[in-house]
Amino acid sequence: MIRIVIAEDQRMMLGALGSLLSLEDDMEVVGKAGNGEEAVALVHKHQPDICIMDIEMPLKTGLEAAEELKGTCKVIILTTFARTGYFQSAIKAGVSGYLLKDSPSEELAGSIRSVLAGRRIYAPELMDDMYAEENPLTEREKAVLELVADGKNTNEIAAELSIKSGTVRNYVSAILEKLEVQNRIEAITRSREKGWFK
């Protein structure tokens, strides 16, 4: 019997997932969590084979919980977010699967069995996006944007990179143009969503 913990902050979705998986002859839902913190506690308590998690949950995100559970049980992320940045973070957190909620319901049970057999299951559209979207910034532009994200101002960035303030401003203008955003905050947000920050 495959023992499963489900973590999902939308109660209706949590109930529906539990009912769906309970219909499978070889699966048993041993715990249901409404947030990431509760999910970690339930996994330690019940020692399931698999934990199915949403990403955006209170107290602890699914990605933070997955990172914490690395090596404890296999984690499948089940989310509405097809963002490349989330996907890359999930892979770094060691998840075994990343599926989208609009996938056919029968795919979930099949994916659980595949993951337990040692395979990794990722939504195909995410794989396409990941390879399609290369970071358009040069190494120097990336360095400037990372310092901007660290809260440094133009003069501090210039001092750190041993360049002139005017050059920093030129780099920032190029970054905004390449990322098709209006300001520094939007540039940081776009890069985080795409998973382009180290």
CORQUIRA-V439244 format. One record per residue. N is the residue number from 1. SS is DSSP state (helix for helix, strand for strand, loop for the rest). Layout:
# CORQUIRA-V439244
n->N ss->SS
n->N ss->SS
This chain:
# CORQUIRA-V439244
n->1 ss->loop
n->2 ss->strand
n->3 ss->strand
n->4 ss->strand
n->5 ss->strand
n->6 ss->strand
n->7 ss->strand
n->8 ss->loop
n->9 ss->loop
n->10 ss->loop
n->11 ss->helix
n->12 ss->helix
n->13 ss->helix
n->14 ss->helix
n->15 ss->helix
n->16 ss->helix
n->17 ss->helix
n->18 ss->helix
n->19 ss->helix
n->20 ss->helix
n->21 ss->helix
n->22 ss->helix
n->23 ss->loop
n->24 ss->loop
n->25 ss->loop
n->26 ss->loop
n->27 ss->strand
n->28 ss->strand
n->29 ss->strand
n->30 ss->strand
n->31 ss->strand
n->32 ss->strand
n->33 ss->strand
n->34 ss->loop
n->35 ss->loop
n->36 ss->helix
n->37 ss->helix
n->38 ss->helix
n->39 ss->helix
n->40 ss->helix
n->41 ss->helix
n->42 ss->helix
n->43 ss->helix
n->44 ss->helix
n->45 ss->helix
n->46 ss->helix
n->47 ss->loop
n->48 ss->loop
n->49 ss->loop
n->50 ss->strand
n->51 ss->strand
n->52 ss->strand
n->53 ss->strand
n->54 ss->loop
n->55 ss->loop
n->56 ss->loop
n->57 ss->loop
n->58 ss->loop
n->59 ss->loop
n->60 ss->loop
n->61 ss->loop
n->62 ss->helix
n->63 ss->helix
n->64 ss->helix
n->65 ss->helix
n->66 ss->helix
n->67 ss->helix
n->68 ss->helix
n->69 ss->helix
n->70 ss->loop
n->71 ss->loop
n->72 ss->loop
n->73 ss->loop
n->74 ss->strand
n->75 ss->strand
n->76 ss->strand
n->77 ss->strand
n->78 ss->strand
n->79 ss->strand
n->80 ss->loop
n->81 ss->loop
n->82 ss->loop
n->83 ss->loop
n->84 ss->helix
n->85 ss->helix
n->86 ss->helix
n->87 ss->helix
n->88 ss->helix
n->89 ss->helix
n->90 ss->helix
n->91 ss->helix
n->92 ss->helix
n->93 ss->loop
n->94 ss->loop
n->95 ss->loop
n->96 ss->loop
n->97 ss->strand
n->98 ss->strand
n->99 ss->strand
n->100 ss->strand
n->101 ss->loop
n->102 ss->loop
n->103 ss->loop
n->104 ss->loop
n->105 ss->helix
n->106 ss->helix
n->107 ss->helix
n->108 ss->helix
n->109 ss->helix
n->110 ss->helix
n->111 ss->helix
n->112 ss->helix
n->113 ss->helix
n->114 ss->helix
n->115 ss->helix
n->116 ss->helix
n->117 ss->loop
n->118 ss->loop
n->119 ss->loop
n->120 ss->loop
n->121 ss->strand
n->122 ss->strand
n->123 ss->loop
n->124 ss->helix
n->125 ss->helix
n->126 ss->helix
n->127 ss->helix
n->128 ss->helix
n->129 ss->helix
n->130 ss->helix
n->131 ss->helix
n->132 ss->helix
n->133 ss->loop
n->134 ss->loop
n->135 ss->loop
n->136 ss->loop
n->137 ss->loop
n->138 ss->loop
n->139 ss->helix
n->140 ss->helix
n->141 ss->helix
n->142 ss->helix
n->143 ss->helix
n->144 ss->helix
n->145 ss->helix
n->146 ss->helix
n->147 ss->helix
n->148 ss->helix
n->149 ss->helix
n->150 ss->loop
n->151 ss->loop
n->152 ss->loop
n->153 ss->loop
n->154 ss->helix
n->155 ss->helix
n->156 ss->helix
n->157 ss->helix
n->158 ss->helix
n->159 ss->helix
n->160 ss->helix
n->161 ss->helix
n->162 ss->loop
n->163 ss->loop
n->164 ss->loop
n->165 ss->helix
n->166 ss->helix
n->167 ss->helix
n->168 ss->helix
n->169 ss->helix
n->170 ss->helix
n->171 ss->helix
n->172 ss->helix
n->173 ss->helix
n->174 ss->helix
n->175 ss->helix
n->176 ss->helix
n->177 ss->helix
n->178 ss->helix
n->179 ss->helix
n->180 ss->loop
n->181 ss->loop
n->182 ss->loop
n->183 ss->loop
n->184 ss->helix
n->185 ss->helix
n->186 ss->helix
n->187 ss->helix
n->188 ss->helix
n->189 ss->helix
n->190 ss->helix
n->191 ss->helix
n->192 ss->helix
n->193 ss->helix
n->194 ss->helix
n->195 ss->loop
n->196 ss->loop
n->197 ss->loop
n->198 ss->loop
